[in-house]
């Protein structure tokens, strides 16, 4: 069971809506909560949400995190070639 305190204006809106829709105040609040949670439900994992961003920061190369050793060797070889 849950008790909720509403300000006078919100209580009045809830009462009017429940009368217009021929529903109890409790059923209106329950339906509102169902819709709220459905709207805010997370259906993707954190990895899926950020997958397009992984590995592209800075260089813009999506393979930079897996080929960094090869890239580093090439840069060092270029710098120290006499």
C-alpha positions in Angstrom: 0.0 0.0 0.0 1.2 3.5 -0.7 0.0 6.9 0.5 0.8 9.9 -1.6 0.4 13.6 -0.7 -0.7 15.8 -3.5 -1.0 19.5 -3.6 -4.5 20.9 -3.9 -4.3 21.7 -7.7 -3.0 18.2 -8.6 -5.7 16.6 -6.3 -8.4 18.6 -8.1 -7.1 17.5 -11.5 -7.0 13.9 -10.4 -10.5 14.1 -9.0 -11.9 15.8 -12.2 -10.2 13.3 -14.5 -11.4 10.3 -12.5 -15.0 11.7 -12.6 -14.8 12.4 -16.4 -13.3 8.9 -17.1 -15.6 7.1 -14.7 -12.6 5.6 -12.9 -11.4 5.6 -9.4 -8.5 7.9 -8.4 -6.5 4.8 -7.6 -6.9 3.3 -11.0 -5.9 6.5 -12.7 -2.7 6.7 -10.6 -2.0 3.0 -11.3 -2.4 3.5 -15.1 -0.2 6.7 -14.9 2.5 4.7 -13.2 2.3 1.9 -15.7 2.8 4.4 -18.5 5.6 6.2 -16.7 7.6 3.0 -16.1 7.0 1.8 -19.7 8.3 5.1 -21.0 11.4 5.0 -18.8 12.1 1.3 -19.2 15.7 0.5 -20.3 15.6 -2.1 -23.0 19.3 -2.0 -24.0 22.4 -2.7 -22.0 24.9 0.0 -21.2 27.2 -1.6 -23.8 24.6 -1.5 -26.5 23.7 2.1 -25.7 27.4 3.3 -26.1 28.6 0.8 -28.7 28.9 3.4 -31.5 31.1 5.5 -29.3 33.7 2.9 -28.2 37.1 3.3 -29.7 36.5 6.4 -31.7 37.3 9.2 -29.2 40.2 11.4 -30.3 41.5 9.6 -33.4 38.1 8.8 -34.9 39.5 5.3 -35.6 37.1 2.6 -34.4 40.0 0.1 -34.4 42.4 2.2 -32.5 42.1 0.3 -29.2 42.9 -3.1 -30.9 45.7 -1.9 -33.2 47.5 0.5 -30.9 50.6 -1.6 -30.5 51.1 -1.9 -34.3 50.5 1.9 -34.7 52.9 2.7 -31.9 55.7 0.5 -33.4 55.3 2.2 -36.8 55.5 5.7 -35.2 58.6 4.8 -33.2 60.2 3.2 -36.2 59.6 6.4 -38.3 61.0 8.6 -35.5 64.1 6.5 -34.9 65.1 5.6 -38.5 68.5 7.0 -39.4 
